[in-house]
Amino acid sequence: MKPIPFNKPFIIGHELDYIANAVAQGHLSGDGGYTKSCHRWFEEKLGVRRALLTHSCTAALEMAAILCDIRPGDEVILPSYTFVSTANAFVLRGAVPVFVDIRSDNLNIDETLIEAAITPRTRAIVPVHYAGVPCEMDAIMAIAQRHQLLVVEDAAQALLSTCKGRALGSIGHFGCLSFHETKNIISGEGGALLVNDERFAERAEIVREKGTNRSQFFRGEVDKYTWVDIGSSYLPSELIGAFLYAQLEHADQITAKRCHICTAYAAQLASLQQAGKLRLPAFDGDSNGHMYYVILDSLETRTKLIAHLKAQGIHPVFHYVPLHSSPAGRKYGRTASAMTVTDGLSERLLRLPLHYEMSDEDIARVSAAIHDFFIRG
Ligand SMILES: *Cc1c(COP(=O)(O)O)cnc(C)c1O
């Protein structure tokens, strides 16, 4: 039987044509025409002040940490149930990641635990919109305002999800997006920093351009191009911008397809949830169909289900090892609350195959294989 991979990078429109155009135009370094078109697309579609393409969401998070002026010993509040970059970007500036538990309903940071984690060293809160489902941004922004903290949204999984009509990534002081090939809209590797607070816009350009005022120089705003601040090389090649822009032209179509896949999984697995065999994600009409997962009763069941599916050529994946219990997390961070939900869920969650080219037949095959596991098991 034909294998069903977990993920499959795809081409949907003019990706290869635009790359050929970029080569023909002779501008392959950063900030060429396609990159600028991507910036405008994000600024208009998401309603953000400034969008800047980066090599990755990791790079965007690193830029955000620099722009938040994080210093050694500062503290940053974030969930433990996330990808390493959420913490690493701040640890690179010398900060201590302070982990709080997640909510059991949507696996996002439990906003009711944030305030108790704040100390005089706290500088920022980093909510992660897990699976593209929004964190409680109103509550988080209110806490940040009360304590004068900055908010960096890790919106790596959340492009085109909304929260009360606002785009995720556009609500905090900064938003960070990913176009890694496992995300909804892809460019292989790739990301963007969304700067939502005008105060940081000028410095963001400088940090991204190796700490130089090169962008201002090209706009004729300064007469010399020189080293003015700390920074690094965070801007991607125009080849990435060209590929990405072609995907953005079909962004709504990609999102609709992924939401269709999630809805189909939900319908086909509902009876297993009713029978108490597994738990399904609470489907949220505002989310972008980034992920479909099931929560099982134990690590043992998950291990057996993975083997069962793999034997039929179906490739699910699991994540994350909670950061607070990972070697680097123990070394650099600390927990501010019990981690009961994080620890309880991380060994029981399983992500099902979900990619743009999946057919209805593929979805039915995955669902049938899961039913078959529970009938026989
Ligand atoms: C994918 C992901 C990242 C990292 O994105 P890259 O573009 O690979 O650097 C960061 N945070 C979360 C929550 C992610 O899912």
The ligand as a Tripos MOL2 file, in Angstrom:
@<TRIPOS>MOLECULE
LIG
   15    15     1     0     0
SMALL
NO_CHARGES

@<TRIPOS>ATOM
      1 C1          8.3910   25.2150   14.0830 C.3       1 LIG1
      2 C2          8.4060   25.9800   15.3620 C.ar      1 LIG1
      3 C3          9.4520   26.8570   15.6950 C.ar      1 LIG1
      4 C4         10.7080   26.9620   14.8800 C.3       1 LIG1
      5 O1         10.5170   27.3700   13.5840 O.3       1 LIG1
      6 P1         11.7660   27.3540   12.5570 P.3       1 LIG1
      7 O2         11.2670   28.1570   11.4190 O.co2     1 LIG1
      8 O3         12.0310   25.9210   12.2250 O.co2     1 LIG1
      9 O4         12.9110   28.0080   13.2530 O.co2     1 LIG1
     10 C5          9.3440   27.5970   16.8520 C.ar      1 LIG1
     11 N1          8.2870   27.4780   17.6660 N.ar      1 LIG1
     12 C6          7.2640   26.6370   17.4000 C.ar      1 LIG1
     13 C7          6.1040   26.5580   18.3330 C.3       1 LIG1
     14 C8          7.3100   25.8420   16.2450 C.ar      1 LIG1
     15 O5          6.3030   24.9990   15.9880 O.3       1 LIG1
@<TRIPOS>BOND
     1     1     2 1
     2     2     3 ar
     3     2    14 ar
     4     3     4 1
     5     3    10 ar
     6     4     5 1
     7     5     6 1
     8     6     7 2
     9     6     8 1
    10     6     9 1
    11    10    11 ar
    12    11    12 ar
    13    12    13 1
    14    12    14 ar
    15    14    15 1
@<TRIPOS>SUBSTRUCTURE
     1 LIG1         1 GROUP 0 **** ****
